[in-house]
Amino acid sequence: SVTPGRDRGPPRRGPPCESRPVRIVFFGLPLAALLLDGDGHDVALACVSSTSAPGLRRLERRLGARVLRRPDVRAPGFAERVRAARPELVVSWFWTSLLPL
């Protein structure tokens, strides 16, 4: 048995995880998109929920035309644009409305 507050020894470690870059379409705050890009993932499209959020200018410098400020996600053709980016993963982090994808 383990006594509360006592050292339980070194943490268990499983086999090493092989990571690879993931192609992502991102919805939310710019800092999270910057972190994903900085970790080596391919942010194919970044839809930003707040145009006054920290990191927006840096994200635009890094990703250029792949950054969309508050896009109308219900607009005709928007879902097709997301599909055309061919994401492996869609990430929503503090996006404030329903994504009809």
Summary of the structure (lengths in Angstrom):
residues: 101
radius of gyration: 18.4
end to end distance: 49.8
largest distance: 61.3
contacts: 226
relative contact order: 0.23
helix: 27%
strand: 21%
